[in-house]
Amino acid sequence: MQNSPAYYVKATLNRATWRVRRRWRWGRRGYVERPAGVLHGLAPEDAQEIARLCAAYEVCFETTFDADHAMSNYGLLQLLDVATTQCRWQVPSQPRVIDVGSLNFSYAAVLHAWLHPQKLVGIELDGYRLYDNLHTRHSYAQHYIRDLPATEYCVMNFLAYNAPADLITMLYPFVVPEPLVHWDLPLAEFQPAQIFAHAHQLLTPGGFVVMANFGAEEFQAAAPLMRRAGFALHGSCVYEGGLSEHQIPSYVSVWSRL
Ligand SMILES: C[S@@+](CC[C@H](N)C(=O)[O-])C[C@H]1O[C@@H](n2cnc3c(N)ncnc32)[C@H](O)[C@@H]1O
């Protein structure tokens, strides 16, 4: 799509709509999600893997989230679990964590189970985006973090956030422009190099970035920018799917701050 007329028309439209959306704060408040209670129709190998994750991380997402959401959280937890082992990385003890580009922070409970953070801050540029039910991402996030200790969701540009962190997570950041345009953002917000440099500034010495990218192309776009920002690759692996609903393999990488 990139370089096509449709791409440039959409990018121009995004610039116009973003002018309004970036100031938008209105939306229904008090989003509540009905828990599934039980997950039905699981394949035996998925049921077995979910039981393993529940035991290892002391979670039971279906008692808090609806079935689709519980499954996507198990998928992400499996990805992070596999990546920790395959990247030969040890989760730091009680880190202060920033998650960049948190969407509606539906996966905050996964980060808690995986990291046991002392503090977790999710930062989202487009946090007042409206869903069809007129709730915003912010409204969803407030529900998802309500029982998680020391957790915040901030609607702002990560480049303006300033507090130290021991670990920064970036799950599927925009490292090529096309997905950003597809997500209705203007090209002016395509700033991966600045975002990685800012992550380097906020991280304490010896801190880490854990990143997931869609496919080899996005990983190959991110890697030189991360090196230029002052990170060294600690380890990487490819997560082919398993419990996750993503069609494209995830490239997960762990970067240490030089
Ligand atoms: C592809 S989405 C990934 C969302 C989420 N991490 C996930 O895994 O589902 C990238 C997100 O980053 C957000 N984003 C982009 N630039 C940002 C910035 N400078 N500061 C904060 N969030 C940003 C976008 O609005 C979008 O929600």
The ligand as an SDF file (V2000), in Angstrom:
LIG
                    3D

 27 29  0  0  0  0  0  0  0  0999 V2000
    0.5140   -1.3920   17.0250 C   0  0  0  0  0  0  0  0  0  0  0  0
   -0.1250   -0.5960   18.4260 S   0  0  0  0  0  0  0  0  0  0  0  0
    0.3280   -1.7560   19.7110 C   0  0  0  0  0  0  0  0  0  0  0  0
   -0.5870   -1.6940   20.8760 C   0  0  0  0  0  0  0  0  0  0  0  0
   -0.3010   -2.6220   22.0370 C   0  0  0  0  0  0  0  0  0  0  0  0
    1.0410   -2.4370   22.5590 N   0  0  0  0  0  0  0  0  0  0  0  0
   -0.5620   -4.0650   21.6950 C   0  0  0  0  0  0  0  0  0  0  0  0
    0.3630   -4.8640   21.7360 O   0  0  0  0  0  0  0  0  0  0  0  0
   -1.7060   -4.4100   21.4230 O   0  0  0  0  0  0  0  0  0  0  0  0
    1.0010    0.7420   18.7510 C   0  0  0  0  0  0  0  0  0  0  0  0
    0.4520    1.7270   19.7650 C   0  0  0  0  0  0  0  0  0  0  0  0
    1.4480    2.7040   20.0570 O   0  0  0  0  0  0  0  0  0  0  0  0
    0.8040    3.9580   20.2370 C   0  0  0  0  0  0  0  0  0  0  0  0
    1.8320    5.0030   20.0570 N   0  0  0  0  0  0  0  0  0  0  0  0
    2.4330    5.3840   18.9010 C   0  0  0  0  0  0  0  0  0  0  0  0
    3.3250    6.3640   19.1220 N   0  0  0  0  0  0  0  0  0  0  0  0
    3.2810    6.6240   20.4660 C   0  0  0  0  0  0  0  0  0  0  0  0
    3.9610    7.5480   21.3020 C   0  0  0  0  0  0  0  0  0  0  0  0
    4.8710    8.4100   20.8250 N   0  0  0  0  0  0  0  0  0  0  0  0
    3.6670    7.5570   22.6230 N   0  0  0  0  0  0  0  0  0  0  0  0
    2.7440    6.6810   23.1330 C   0  0  0  0  0  0  0  0  0  0  0  0
    2.0660    5.7910   22.3760 N   0  0  0  0  0  0  0  0  0  0  0  0
    2.3300    5.7540   21.0510 C   0  0  0  0  0  0  0  0  0  0  0  0
   -0.2810    3.9500   19.1840 C   0  0  0  0  0  0  0  0  0  0  0  0
   -1.3160    4.8840   19.4320 O   0  0  0  0  0  0  0  0  0  0  0  0
   -0.7700    2.4920   19.2670 C   0  0  0  0  0  0  0  0  0  0  0  0
   -1.8130    2.3370   20.1990 O   0  0  0  0  0  0  0  0  0  0  0  0
  1  2  1  0
  2  3  1  0
  2 10  1  0
  3  4  1  0
  4  5  1  0
  5  6  1  0
  5  7  1  0
  7  8  2  0
  7  9  1  0
 10 11  1  0
 11 12  1  0
 11 26  1  0
 12 13  1  0
 13 14  1  0
 13 24  1  0
 14 15  1  0
 14 23  1  0
 15 16  2  0
 16 17  1  0
 17 18  1  0
 17 23  2  0
 18 19  1  0
 18 20  2  0
 20 21  1  0
 21 22  2  0
 22 23  1  0
 24 25  1  0
 24 26  1  0
 26 27  1  0
M  CHG  2   2   1   9  -1
M  END
$$$$
